[in-house]
């Protein structure tokens, strides 16, 4: 897609702002949290106009990372700052434990049957998936076989390290811990190995910096998701995705209605539109590269599954065990790996 056509698409997503006052007021309105960056751009361009066209609902987006959504909802003390959350597994568990979600009725989703069994429940519904593994530049390094390879000198010197702040980072680091004898609750073997390569690695940086470092050639290896790999490749970057010999990890991103939302009907329609086949098909294609959860939509060629039903073959994690430990892991990584 050209820059011009993409600007045109984004402009179309904001067309509601140009409606005459009386027409805009005639539409229902709601607010949804959205991940900053690619998610924000994609949902404004694809989901918002579809929601307006199908249900005459305008949505205002609030870009927030998952942990910030939870924090903001807690601080609001019963006056929800938005109607719909979008969360990865760890923050989802936190939201359930804190009672931040309305009881969810999956029967209100007209597209429910297009989700795999278990992808909608009393808390919310899955709207996208992510597959996590190793990204590498095939012109600079040999394809790594697995997580342990990243600690070998020829790989470590080209590796970008990032911490536990993101779901993909946490998953990757736990997988590394496990190949050295650790577990979901024991990352001590990981830190022992990290100390050995700390001075060798090409970069230690925030998660958001990794794609840029890779694109600039400052690193040639990183742990990430297929979304990042396909996005960088579409920009002409030499990058491939390696499934570790222990298996790629996968998880789903979910949406939830905020406790106390005054726009319940609109919130259900928003989530229902997100999982509909037309929206999922568009989001799975260039330039967005989402991994669809709608069983009628085939994932992109760079995703190592042909249907969301195959996700059971991937490595998964128990976030009820991870969540209580994650904050201290984040702090420790930041302290011990700082350069």
Secondary structure, 3 states (H helix, E strand, C coil): CCHHHHHHHHHHHCHHHHCCHHHHHHCEEEEEEECCCHHHHHHHHHHHHHHHHHHCEEEEEEECCHHHHHHHHHHHCCCCCCCEEEECHHHHHHHHHCCCECCCCHHHCCCHHHECCCCECCCCEEEEEEEEEEEECCCCCCCCCCHHHHHCHHHHCCEEECCCCCHHHHHHHHHHHHHCCCECCECHHHHHHHHHHCCCCCEECCHHHHHHHHHCCCCCEEEEEHHHHHHHHHCCCCCEEECCCCCCEEEEEEEEEECCCCCHHHHHHHHHHHCCHHHHHHHHCCCCCCECCECCCCCCCCCCCCCHHHHHHCECCCHHHHHHHHHHHHHHHHHHCCC
